[in-house]
Amino acid sequence: MREWVEPSGPWRMVWKQLRRDWVAVGAAVVILAIVGLAVCAPLVAQVTRHGVDTQYRTTGLTADGLPRPPSREF
C-alpha cells in the first residue's frame, strides 16, 4: 500500500511559513490595498470630483506668488 506524500517545493514551504506569520500577512494586506488604490486611482479621482489632470497652479498662492498660510480653503 502506498501512502500519499504531499509534494514540497521551495514556494510551498515559503507559503506555509508565511501563513503562520500574522505580521507578514497584515503587511501583505496593506500593500495589496495600496496597490489596489493605485490601480483604481482614476475611479477614486472621479468619485472625489478631482480630475486626474486637474492642477491648481494659483490656489494657495498670494498675488506675489508666495504660499498662503494654512486656512480652511487650502
HTML snippet that shows the backbone in 3Dmol.js (N, CA, C, O; Angstrom):
<script src="https://3Dmol.org/build/3Dmol-min.js"></script>
<div id="view" style="width:600px;height:400px;position:relative"></div>
<script>
const pdb = `
ATOM      1  N   MET A   1       0.849  -1.170   0.000  1.00  0.00           N
ATOM      2  CA  MET A   1       0.000   0.000   0.000  1.00  0.00           C
ATOM      3  C   MET A   1       0.902   1.242   0.000  1.00  0.00           C
ATOM      4  O   MET A   1       1.850   1.344   0.778  1.00  0.00           O
ATOM      5  N   ARG A   2       0.578   2.176  -0.891  1.00  0.00           N
ATOM      6  CA  ARG A   2       1.349   3.417  -0.997  1.00  0.00           C
ATOM      7  C   ARG A   2       0.678   4.520  -0.190  1.00  0.00           C
ATOM      8  O   ARG A   2      -0.547   4.638  -0.171  1.00  0.00           O
ATOM      9  N   GLU A   3       1.488   5.313   0.464  1.00  0.00           N
ATOM     10  CA  GLU A   3       0.975   6.475   1.189  1.00  0.00           C
ATOM     11  C   GLU A   3       1.187   7.716   0.339  1.00  0.00           C
ATOM     12  O   GLU A   3       2.189   7.843  -0.364  1.00  0.00           O
ATOM     13  N   TRP A   4       0.237   8.619   0.414  1.00  0.00           N
ATOM     14  CA  TRP A   4       0.328   9.867  -0.342  1.00  0.00           C
ATOM     15  C   TRP A   4       1.270  10.819   0.390  1.00  0.00           C
ATOM     16  O   TRP A   4       1.087  11.118   1.570  1.00  0.00           O
ATOM     17  N   VAL A   5       2.269  11.281  -0.329  1.00  0.00           N
ATOM     18  CA  VAL A   5       3.215  12.244   0.222  1.00  0.00           C
ATOM     19  C   VAL A   5       2.975  13.570  -0.475  1.00  0.00           C
ATOM     20  O   VAL A   5       3.040  13.665  -1.701  1.00  0.00           O
ATOM     21  N   GLU A   6       2.698  14.590   0.321  1.00  0.00           N
ATOM     22  CA  GLU A   6       2.429  15.909  -0.247  1.00  0.00           C
ATOM     23  C   GLU A   6       3.718  16.485  -0.822  1.00  0.00           C
ATOM     24  O   GLU A   6       4.743  16.529  -0.141  1.00  0.00           O
ATOM     25  N   PRO A   7       3.664  16.928  -2.087  1.00  0.00           N
ATOM     26  CA  PRO A   7       4.888  17.486  -2.670  1.00  0.00           C
ATOM     27  C   PRO A   7       5.295  18.766  -1.948  1.00  0.00           C
ATOM     28  O   PRO A   7       4.454  19.589  -1.589  1.00  0.00           O
ATOM     29  N   SER A   8       6.581  18.913  -1.746  1.00  0.00           N
ATOM     30  CA  SER A   8       7.051  20.114  -1.068  1.00  0.00           C
ATOM     31  C   SER A   8       8.170  20.722  -1.887  1.00  0.00           C
ATOM     32  O   SER A   8       9.225  20.121  -2.089  1.00  0.00           O
ATOM     33  N   GLY A   9       7.911  21.923  -2.347  1.00  0.00           N
ATOM     34  CA  GLY A   9       8.909  22.681  -3.073  1.00  0.00           C
ATOM     35  C   GLY A   9       9.244  23.922  -2.273  1.00  0.00           C
ATOM     36  O   GLY A   9       8.665  24.158  -1.212  1.00  0.00           O
ATOM     37  N   PRO A  10      10.163  24.706  -2.769  1.00  0.00           N
ATOM     38  CA  PRO A  10      10.544  25.911  -2.024  1.00  0.00           C
ATOM     39  C   PRO A  10       9.391  26.897  -1.857  1.00  0.00           C
ATOM     40  O   PRO A  10       9.259  27.513  -0.800  1.00  0.00           O
ATOM     41  N   TRP A  11       8.546  27.057  -2.893  1.00  0.00           N
ATOM     42  CA  TRP A  11       7.435  28.005  -2.788  1.00  0.00           C
ATOM     43  C   TRP A  11       6.388  27.525  -1.801  1.00  0.00           C
ATOM     44  O   TRP A  11       5.809  28.324  -1.065  1.00  0.00           O
ATOM     45  N   ARG A  12       6.147  26.238  -1.782  1.00  0.00           N
ATOM     46  CA  ARG A  12       5.161  25.684  -0.849  1.00  0.00           C
ATOM     47  C   ARG A  12       5.649  25.861   0.594  1.00  0.00           C
ATOM     48  O   ARG A  12       4.853  26.158   1.485  1.00  0.00           O
ATOM     49  N   MET A  13       6.938  25.681   0.821  1.00  0.00           N
ATOM     50  CA  MET A  13       7.482  25.858   2.168  1.00  0.00           C
ATOM     51  C   MET A  13       7.419  27.325   2.592  1.00  0.00           C
ATOM     52  O   MET A  13       7.127  27.628   3.749  1.00  0.00           O
ATOM     53  N   VAL A  14       7.695  28.236   1.650  1.00  0.00           N
ATOM     54  CA  VAL A  14       7.607  29.668   1.958  1.00  0.00           C
ATOM     55  C   VAL A  14       6.167  30.036   2.294  1.00  0.00           C
ATOM     56  O   VAL A  14       5.924  30.748   3.269  1.00  0.00           O
ATOM     57  N   TRP A  15       5.208  29.559   1.498  1.00  0.00           N
ATOM     58  CA  TRP A  15       3.799  29.863   1.743  1.00  0.00           C
ATOM     59  C   TRP A  15       3.355  29.321   3.105  1.00  0.00           C
ATOM     60  O   TRP A  15       2.619  29.986   3.834  1.00  0.00           O
ATOM     61  N   LYS A  16       3.805  28.122   3.437  1.00  0.00           N
ATOM     62  CA  LYS A  16       3.436  27.513   4.714  1.00  0.00           C
ATOM     63  C   LYS A  16       3.977  28.343   5.882  1.00  0.00           C
ATOM     64  O   LYS A  16       3.287  28.546   6.881  1.00  0.00           O
ATOM     65  N   GLN A  17       5.207  28.814   5.747  1.00  0.00           N
ATOM     66  CA  GLN A  17       5.824  29.624   6.806  1.00  0.00           C
ATOM     67  C   GLN A  17       5.157  30.999   6.897  1.00  0.00           C
ATOM     68  O   GLN A  17       4.958  31.520   7.994  1.00  0.00           O
ATOM     69  N   LEU A  18       4.812  31.588   5.744  1.00  0.00           N
ATOM     70  CA  LEU A  18       4.191  32.922   5.740  1.00  0.00           C
ATOM     71  C   LEU A  18       2.812  32.911   6.381  1.00  0.00           C
ATOM     72  O   LEU A  18       2.437  33.868   7.058  1.00  0.00           O
ATOM     73  N   ARG A  19       2.059  31.848   6.178  1.00  0.00           N
ATOM     74  CA  ARG A  19       0.714  31.792   6.756  1.00  0.00           C
ATOM     75  C   ARG A  19       0.744  31.827   8.270  1.00  0.00           C
ATOM     76  O   ARG A  19      -0.229  32.250   8.894  1.00  0.00           O
ATOM     77  N   ARG A  20       1.828  31.395   8.870  1.00  0.00           N
ATOM     78  CA  ARG A  20       1.933  31.403  10.330  1.00  0.00           C
ATOM     79  C   ARG A  20       2.325  32.766  10.871  1.00  0.00           C
ATOM     80  O   ARG A  20       2.102  33.042  12.049  1.00  0.00           O
ATOM     81  N   ASP A  21       2.899  33.618  10.049  1.00  0.00           N
ATOM     82  CA  ASP A  21       3.394  34.927  10.491  1.00  0.00           C
ATOM     83  C   ASP A  21       2.314  35.982  10.227  1.00  0.00           C
ATOM     84  O   ASP A  21       2.168  36.451   9.098  1.00  0.00           O
ATOM     85  N   TRP A  22       1.558  36.355  11.266  1.00  0.00           N
ATOM     86  CA  TRP A  22       0.434  37.274  11.104  1.00  0.00           C
ATOM     87  C   TRP A  22       0.880  38.688  10.756  1.00  0.00           C
ATOM     88  O   TRP A  22       0.143  39.422  10.097  1.00  0.00           O
ATOM     89  N   VAL A  23       2.064  39.077  11.185  1.00  0.00           N
ATOM     90  CA  VAL A  23       2.567  40.409  10.842  1.00  0.00           C
ATOM     91  C   VAL A  23       2.827  40.488   9.342  1.00  0.00           C
ATOM     92  O   VAL A  23       2.497  41.488   8.705  1.00  0.00           O
ATOM     93  N   ALA A  24       3.413  39.443   8.782  1.00  0.00           N
ATOM     94  CA  ALA A  24       3.678  39.415   7.348  1.00  0.00           C
ATOM     95  C   ALA A  24       2.371  39.397   6.555  1.00  0.00           C
ATOM     96  O   ALA A  24       2.262  40.059   5.523  1.00  0.00           O
ATOM     97  N   VAL A  25       1.401  38.657   7.026  1.00  0.00           N
ATOM     98  CA  VAL A  25       0.096  38.616   6.344  1.00  0.00           C
ATOM     99  C   VAL A  25      -0.563  39.989   6.403  1.00  0.00           C
ATOM    100  O   VAL A  25      -1.124  40.443   5.405  1.00  0.00           O
ATOM    101  N   GLY A  26      -0.506  40.657   7.554  1.00  0.00           N
ATOM    102  CA  GLY A  26      -1.073  42.004   7.679  1.00  0.00           C
ATOM    103  C   GLY A  26      -0.369  42.998   6.778  1.00  0.00           C
ATOM    104  O   GLY A  26      -1.017  43.838   6.154  1.00  0.00           O
ATOM    105  N   ALA A  27       0.954  42.911   6.703  1.00  0.00           N
ATOM    106  CA  ALA A  27       1.707  43.806   5.821  1.00  0.00           C
ATOM    107  C   ALA A  27       1.348  43.553   4.366  1.00  0.00           C
ATOM    108  O   ALA A  27       1.241  44.494   3.579  1.00  0.00           O
ATOM    109  N   ALA A  28       1.160  42.292   4.004  1.00  0.00           N
ATOM    110  CA  ALA A  28       0.775  41.967   2.625  1.00  0.00           C
ATOM    111  C   ALA A  28      -0.598  42.538   2.296  1.00  0.00           C
ATOM    112  O   ALA A  28      -0.822  43.016   1.184  1.00  0.00           O
ATOM    113  N   VAL A  29      -1.509  42.491   3.246  1.00  0.00           N
ATOM    114  CA  VAL A  29      -2.851  43.051   3.032  1.00  0.00           C
ATOM    115  C   VAL A  29      -2.762  44.567   2.823  1.00  0.00           C
ATOM    116  O   VAL A  29      -3.421  45.111   1.937  1.00  0.00           O
ATOM    117  N   VAL A  30      -1.957  45.242   3.631  1.00  0.00           N
ATOM    118  CA  VAL A  30      -1.796  46.698   3.488  1.00  0.00           C
ATOM    119  C   VAL A  30      -1.178  47.033   2.138  1.00  0.00           C
ATOM    120  O   VAL A  30      -1.634  47.953   1.459  1.00  0.00           O
ATOM    121  N   ILE A  31      -0.152  46.300   1.747  1.00  0.00           N
ATOM    122  CA  ILE A  31       0.494  46.547   0.455  1.00  0.00           C
ATOM    123  C   ILE A  31      -0.478  46.308  -0.691  1.00  0.00           C
ATOM    124  O   ILE A  31      -0.519  47.094  -1.638  1.00  0.00           O
ATOM    125  N   LEU A  32      -1.260  45.237  -0.622  1.00  0.00           N
ATOM    126  CA  LEU A  32      -2.247  44.973  -1.673  1.00  0.00           C
ATOM    127  C   LEU A  32      -3.323  46.055  -1.714  1.00  0.00           C
ATOM    128  O   LEU A  32      -3.808  46.397  -2.792  1.00  0.00           O
ATOM    129  N   ALA A  33      -3.703  46.600  -0.553  1.00  0.00           N
ATOM    130  CA  ALA A  33      -4.692  47.687  -0.534  1.00  0.00           C
ATOM    131  C   ALA A  33      -4.124  48.934  -1.205  1.00  0.00           C
ATOM    132  O   ALA A  33      -4.831  49.612  -1.951  1.00  0.00           O
ATOM    133  N   ILE A  34      -2.861  49.242  -0.948  1.00  0.00           N
ATOM    134  CA  ILE A  34      -2.231  50.410  -1.570  1.00  0.00           C
ATOM    135  C   ILE A  34      -2.134  50.211  -3.081  1.00  0.00           C
ATOM    136  O   ILE A  34      -2.417  51.132  -3.847  1.00  0.00           O
ATOM    137  N   VAL A  35      -1.740  49.023  -3.507  1.00  0.00           N
ATOM    138  CA  VAL A  35      -1.656  48.732  -4.944  1.00  0.00           C
ATOM    139  C   VAL A  35      -3.049  48.820  -5.572  1.00  0.00           C
ATOM    140  O   VAL A  35      -3.201  49.340  -6.678  1.00  0.00           O
ATOM    141  N   GLY A  36      -4.057  48.316  -4.871  1.00  0.00           N
ATOM    142  CA  GLY A  36      -5.431  48.395  -5.383  1.00  0.00           C
ATOM    143  C   GLY A  36      -5.899  49.833  -5.550  1.00  0.00           C
ATOM    144  O   GLY A  36      -6.547  50.162  -6.544  1.00  0.00           O
ATOM    145  N   LEU A  37      -5.579  50.696  -4.583  1.00  0.00           N
ATOM    146  CA  LEU A  37      -5.938  52.113  -4.706  1.00  0.00           C
ATOM    147  C   LEU A  37      -5.187  52.775  -5.860  1.00  0.00           C
ATOM    148  O   LEU A  37      -5.746  53.615  -6.565  1.00  0.00           O
ATOM    149  N   ALA A  38      -3.927  52.400  -6.051  1.00  0.00           N
ATOM    150  CA  ALA A  38      -3.152  52.980  -7.145  1.00  0.00           C
ATOM    151  C   ALA A  38      -3.724  52.573  -8.497  1.00  0.00           C
ATOM    152  O   ALA A  38      -3.771  53.382  -9.424  1.00  0.00           O
ATOM    153  N   VAL A  39      -4.153  51.334  -8.609  1.00  0.00           N
ATOM    154  CA  VAL A  39      -4.736  50.864  -9.868  1.00  0.00           C
ATOM    155  C   VAL A  39      -6.076  51.543 -10.110  1.00  0.00           C
ATOM    156  O   VAL A  39      -6.412  51.851 -11.253  1.00  0.00           O
ATOM    157  N   CYS A  40      -6.847  51.781  -9.051  1.00  0.00           N
ATOM    158  CA  CYS A  40      -8.172  52.389  -9.171  1.00  0.00           C
ATOM    159  C   CYS A  40      -8.132  53.906  -8.996  1.00  0.00           C
ATOM    160  O   CYS A  40      -9.174  54.518  -8.762  1.00  0.00           O
ATOM    161  N   ALA A  41      -6.969  54.521  -9.102  1.00  0.00           N
ATOM    162  CA  ALA A  41      -6.833  55.963  -8.876  1.00  0.00           C
ATOM    163  C   ALA A  41      -7.744  56.800  -9.770  1.00  0.00           C
ATOM    164  O   ALA A  41      -8.349  57.749  -9.271  1.00  0.00           O
ATOM    165  N   PRO A  42      -7.877  56.501 -11.062  1.00  0.00           N
ATOM    166  CA  PRO A  42      -8.807  57.309 -11.870  1.00  0.00           C
ATOM    167  C   PRO A  42     -10.245  57.233 -11.367  1.00  0.00           C
ATOM    168  O   PRO A  42     -10.960  58.234 -11.399  1.00  0.00           O
ATOM    169  N   LEU A  43     -10.674  56.077 -10.910  1.00  0.00           N
ATOM    170  CA  LEU A  43     -12.027  55.935 -10.377  1.00  0.00           C
ATOM    171  C   LEU A  43     -12.183  56.717  -9.078  1.00  0.00           C
ATOM    172  O   LEU A  43     -13.203  57.372  -8.864  1.00  0.00           O
ATOM    173  N   VAL A  44     -11.179  56.651  -8.215  1.00  0.00           N
ATOM    174  CA  VAL A  44     -11.216  57.400  -6.957  1.00  0.00           C
ATOM    175  C   VAL A  44     -11.248  58.900  -7.250  1.00  0.00           C
ATOM    176  O   VAL A  44     -11.973  59.644  -6.591  1.00  0.00           O
ATOM    177  N   ALA A  45     -10.468  59.345  -8.234  1.00  0.00           N
ATOM    178  CA  ALA A  45     -10.450  60.759  -8.599  1.00  0.00           C
ATOM    179  C   ALA A  45     -11.815  61.200  -9.122  1.00  0.00           C
ATOM    180  O   ALA A  45     -12.259  62.314  -8.844  1.00  0.00           O
ATOM    181  N   GLN A  46     -12.466  60.340  -9.866  1.00  0.00           N
ATOM    182  CA  GLN A  46     -13.788  60.687 -10.402  1.00  0.00           C
ATOM    183  C   GLN A  46     -14.822  60.756  -9.279  1.00  0.00           C
ATOM    184  O   GLN A  46     -15.694  61.624  -9.304  1.00  0.00           O
ATOM    185  N   VAL A  47     -14.742  59.869  -8.307  1.00  0.00           N
ATOM    186  CA  VAL A  47     -15.693  59.864  -7.194  1.00  0.00           C
ATOM    187  C   VAL A  47     -15.499  61.101  -6.326  1.00  0.00           C
ATOM    188  O   VAL A  47     -16.475  61.678  -5.845  1.00  0.00           O
ATOM    189  N   THR A  48     -14.258  61.511  -6.121  1.00  0.00           N
ATOM    190  CA  THR A  48     -13.986  62.679  -5.293  1.00  0.00           C
ATOM    191  C   THR A  48     -14.111  63.990  -6.073  1.00  0.00           C
ATOM    192  O   THR A  48     -13.901  65.069  -5.519  1.00  0.00           O
ATOM    193  N   ARG A  49     -14.452  63.892  -7.356  1.00  0.00           N
ATOM    194  CA  ARG A  49     -14.651  65.044  -8.243  1.00  0.00           C
ATOM    195  C   ARG A  49     -13.381  65.881  -8.388  1.00  0.00           C
ATOM    196  O   ARG A  49     -13.425  67.104  -8.516  1.00  0.00           O
ATOM    197  N   HIS A  50     -12.273  65.193  -8.365  1.00  0.00           N
ATOM    198  CA  HIS A  50     -10.991  65.843  -8.617  1.00  0.00           C
ATOM    199  C   HIS A  50     -10.381  65.106  -9.790  1.00  0.00           C
ATOM    200  O   HIS A  50      -9.892  63.986  -9.638  1.00  0.00           O
ATOM    201  N   GLY A  51     -10.404  65.721 -10.953  1.00  0.00           N
ATOM    202  CA  GLY A  51      -9.939  65.072 -12.160  1.00  0.00           C
ATOM    203  C   GLY A  51      -8.486  64.652 -12.067  1.00  0.00           C
ATOM    204  O   GLY A  51      -7.714  65.200 -11.280  1.00  0.00           O
ATOM    205  N   VAL A  52      -8.125  63.676 -12.879  1.00  0.00           N
ATOM    206  CA  VAL A  52      -6.775  63.144 -12.864  1.00  0.00           C
ATOM    207  C   VAL A  52      -5.767  64.212 -13.286  1.00  0.00           C
ATOM    208  O   VAL A  52      -4.680  64.295 -12.714  1.00  0.00           O
ATOM    209  N   ASP A  53      -6.117  65.024 -14.277  1.00  0.00           N
ATOM    210  CA  ASP A  53      -5.183  66.013 -14.806  1.00  0.00           C
ATOM    211  C   ASP A  53      -5.415  67.420 -14.260  1.00  0.00           C
ATOM    212  O   ASP A  53      -4.806  68.372 -14.748  1.00  0.00           O
ATOM    213  N   THR A  54      -6.276  67.571 -13.267  1.00  0.00           N
ATOM    214  CA  THR A  54      -6.560  68.888 -12.716  1.00  0.00           C
ATOM    215  C   THR A  54      -5.370  69.393 -11.918  1.00  0.00           C
ATOM    216  O   THR A  54      -4.844  68.700 -11.048  1.00  0.00           O
ATOM    217  N   GLN A  55      -4.957  70.615 -12.231  1.00  0.00           N
ATOM    218  CA  GLN A  55      -3.863  71.227 -11.488  1.00  0.00           C
ATOM    219  C   GLN A  55      -4.345  72.554 -10.933  1.00  0.00           C
ATOM    220  O   GLN A  55      -5.088  73.283 -11.590  1.00  0.00           O
ATOM    221  N   TYR A  56      -3.925  72.854  -9.743  1.00  0.00           N
ATOM    222  CA  TYR A  56      -4.272  74.110  -9.103  1.00  0.00           C
ATOM    223  C   TYR A  56      -2.999  74.939  -9.003  1.00  0.00           C
ATOM    224  O   TYR A  56      -2.301  74.901  -7.990  1.00  0.00           O
ATOM    225  N   ARG A  57      -2.708  75.678 -10.046  1.00  0.00           N
ATOM    226  CA  ARG A  57      -1.459  76.432 -10.106  1.00  0.00           C
ATOM    227  C   ARG A  57      -1.474  77.682  -9.224  1.00  0.00           C
ATOM    228  O   ARG A  57      -0.431  78.070  -8.697  1.00  0.00           O
ATOM    229  N   THR A  58      -2.640  78.322  -9.052  1.00  0.00           N
ATOM    230  CA  THR A  58      -2.678  79.572  -8.292  1.00  0.00           C
ATOM    231  C   THR A  58      -3.358  79.425  -6.941  1.00  0.00           C
ATOM    232  O   THR A  58      -3.279  80.341  -6.123  1.00  0.00           O
ATOM    233  N   THR A  59      -4.015  78.319  -6.682  1.00  0.00           N
ATOM    234  CA  THR A  59      -4.670  78.134  -5.393  1.00  0.00           C
ATOM    235  C   THR A  59      -3.603  77.990  -4.321  1.00  0.00           C
ATOM    236  O   THR A  59      -2.659  77.214  -4.469  1.00  0.00           O
ATOM    237  N   GLY A  60      -3.758  78.735  -3.254  1.00  0.00           N
ATOM    238  CA  GLY A  60      -2.795  78.667  -2.171  1.00  0.00           C
ATOM    239  C   GLY A  60      -1.644  79.628  -2.330  1.00  0.00           C
ATOM    240  O   GLY A  60      -0.692  79.589  -1.551  1.00  0.00           O
ATOM    241  N   LEU A  61      -1.713  80.505  -3.342  1.00  0.00           N
ATOM    242  CA  LEU A  61      -0.659  81.492  -3.552  1.00  0.00           C
ATOM    243  C   LEU A  61      -1.227  82.897  -3.442  1.00  0.00           C
ATOM    244  O   LEU A  61      -2.382  83.142  -3.790  1.00  0.00           O
ATOM    245  N   THR A  62      -0.410  83.808  -2.958  1.00  0.00           N
ATOM    246  CA  THR A  62      -0.810  85.213  -2.909  1.00  0.00           C
ATOM    247  C   THR A  62      -0.607  85.826  -4.289  1.00  0.00           C
ATOM    248  O   THR A  62      -0.141  85.153  -5.209  1.00  0.00           O
ATOM    249  N   ALA A  63      -0.957  87.100  -4.436  1.00  0.00           N
ATOM    250  CA  ALA A  63      -0.776  87.785  -5.721  1.00  0.00           C
ATOM    251  C   ALA A  63       0.700  87.864  -6.101  1.00  0.00           C
ATOM    252  O   ALA A  63       1.034  87.956  -7.282  1.00  0.00           O
ATOM    253  N   ASP A  64       1.584  87.828  -5.102  1.00  0.00           N
ATOM    254  CA  ASP A  64       3.025  87.865  -5.373  1.00  0.00           C
ATOM    255  C   ASP A  64       3.602  86.490  -5.692  1.00  0.00           C
ATOM    256  O   ASP A  64       4.781  86.377  -6.031  1.00  0.00           O
ATOM    257  N   GLY A  65       2.789  85.452  -5.588  1.00  0.00           N
ATOM    258  CA  GLY A  65       3.265  84.106  -5.872  1.00  0.00           C
ATOM    259  C   GLY A  65       3.837  83.386  -4.669  1.00  0.00           C
ATOM    260  O   GLY A  65       4.453  82.330  -4.809  1.00  0.00           O
ATOM    261  N   LEU A  66       3.638  83.947  -3.492  1.00  0.00           N
ATOM    262  CA  LEU A  66       4.139  83.321  -2.270  1.00  0.00           C
ATOM    263  C   LEU A  66       3.061  82.415  -1.679  1.00  0.00           C
ATOM    264  O   LEU A  66       1.872  82.662  -1.880  1.00  0.00           O
ATOM    265  N   PRO A  67       3.452  81.386  -0.964  1.00  0.00           N
ATOM    266  CA  PRO A  67       2.452  80.494  -0.360  1.00  0.00           C
ATOM    267  C   PRO A  67       1.634  81.196   0.718  1.00  0.00           C
ATOM    268  O   PRO A  67       2.167  81.981   1.502  1.00  0.00           O
ATOM    269  N   ARG A  68       0.338  80.908   0.748  1.00  0.00           N
ATOM    270  CA  ARG A  68      -0.528  81.446   1.793  1.00  0.00           C
ATOM    271  C   ARG A  68      -0.408  80.596   3.045  1.00  0.00           C
ATOM    272  O   ARG A  68      -0.028  79.427   2.980  1.00  0.00           O
ATOM    273  N   PRO A  69      -0.736  81.193   4.188  1.00  0.00           N
ATOM    274  CA  PRO A  69      -0.709  80.400   5.419  1.00  0.00           C
ATOM    275  C   PRO A  69      -1.864  79.396   5.400  1.00  0.00           C
ATOM    276  O   PRO A  69      -2.798  79.561   4.615  1.00  0.00           O
ATOM    277  N   PRO A  70      -1.825  78.383   6.224  1.00  0.00           N
ATOM    278  CA  PRO A  70      -2.910  77.384   6.267  1.00  0.00           C
ATOM    279  C   PRO A  70      -4.248  78.033   6.567  1.00  0.00           C
ATOM    280  O   PRO A  70      -4.342  78.954   7.378  1.00  0.00           O
ATOM    281  N   SER A  71      -5.286  77.535   5.898  1.00  0.00           N
ATOM    282  CA  SER A  71      -6.642  78.030   6.113  1.00  0.00           C
ATOM    283  C   SER A  71      -7.614  76.903   5.836  1.00  0.00           C
ATOM    284  O   SER A  71      -7.202  75.787   5.519  1.00  0.00           O
ATOM    285  N   ARG A  72      -8.923  77.190   5.955  1.00  0.00           N
ATOM    286  CA  ARG A  72      -9.934  76.165   5.680  1.00  0.00           C
ATOM    287  C   ARG A  72      -9.989  75.824   4.207  1.00  0.00           C
ATOM    288  O   ARG A  72     -10.269  74.682   3.843  1.00  0.00           O
ATOM    289  N   GLU A  73      -9.728  76.792   3.364  1.00  0.00           N
ATOM    290  CA  GLU A  73      -9.839  76.577   1.932  1.00  0.00           C
ATOM    291  C   GLU A  73      -8.719  75.721   1.381  1.00  0.00           C
ATOM    292  O   GLU A  73      -8.942  74.863   0.526  1.00  0.00           O
ATOM    293  N   PHE A  74      -7.507  75.956   1.876  1.00  0.00           N
ATOM    294  CA  PHE A  74      -6.366  75.261   1.292  1.00  0.00           C
ATOM    295  C   PHE A  74      -5.342  75.000   2.369  1.00  0.00           C
ATOM    296  O   PHE A  74      -4.291  74.420   2.094  1.00  0.00           O
TER     297      PHE A  74
END
`;
const viewer = $3Dmol.createViewer("view");
viewer.addModel(pdb, "pdb");
viewer.setStyle({}, {cartoon: {color: "spectrum"}});
viewer.zoomTo();
viewer.render();
</script>
